Amino acid sequence: MTDQGRPAMRPEWLARVRWEDAMVPCAVWRGLWSVKRSAYRNQLLGRPHDAVADCTLLPAKPERMAQTVPADRW
């Protein structure tokens, strides 16, 4: 068995990983500010939230963001 399969290696690996919310840049791009949260509002990816669906839809967002600018940003 490799080191990757050993349960004892998981906490060490998790401690080294840099985690970021991939939807934050999309929220900033849309520019809808939430006064209540003091942050940009989360954006839907096009259908109801589901972790597996989000992972399949997310890669298309940066391309769309690069091609368009929301009208309310002008």
N, C-alpha and C positions, 0 to 999 in steps of 0.2 A: 504494500500500500504506500502511496506517495505521501509526502508531508501535507499536501493540499487536502487529503481525505481524513487527516487526523483531527478529531474534535478539539484537541488541545491547541491546535494552531489557529482556530477561529478567533479567539479574543485578541491574539497578537495581530492578526491580519486586520481585524476591525479597528484596532487602535491606530493603525497606519493609514487607513483609508480616509480620503477627504470627501465628505458628503456635502452635496449642494442640491438645492431644490431646482430642478431643471425648468420649472414653470415661472420662476421669478423673472428671468429676462422677458418672457412673453407678457407678463403682467405689466412690466415697465414699458414695453413697446406699445401696449394698448393704452397706457396712460390713464387708467381709471383709478383715481386716488380714493381711498376710504379714510375719511376723517376718524371714524370710530376705531379702526385698527391702526391708524397712522402708518399705513403701508398701501402699496398698490393692490387692487382687488385681484383675486385669483381668476383665471380665465378657463373656460371650458375648452376642451379639445375638439368638440363637435358632436359628442354624444354623452350620455350619462357616465359619470365617473365610475371607472372600473380599472383596477391596477393593470391588468393584462392589456386591456384596450388602450389605456394611456401609454403604455410602453410601445405599442405598435403605431400609435398616432403621433407621438412626440417627435420623432425624427423629421417629419415634414414641416414642423413649425419654423425652425431657423431659416429654411429656404423661403417659406412664405413671408417671413419677417423681412428678409433681405430684398424681396421683390416689391413689397408694398409698404406704404406709410399710411396709417389711419388718417382720414380726412380731418378729424378733430385735433390733430397735432399741428395743423397749419394755422 
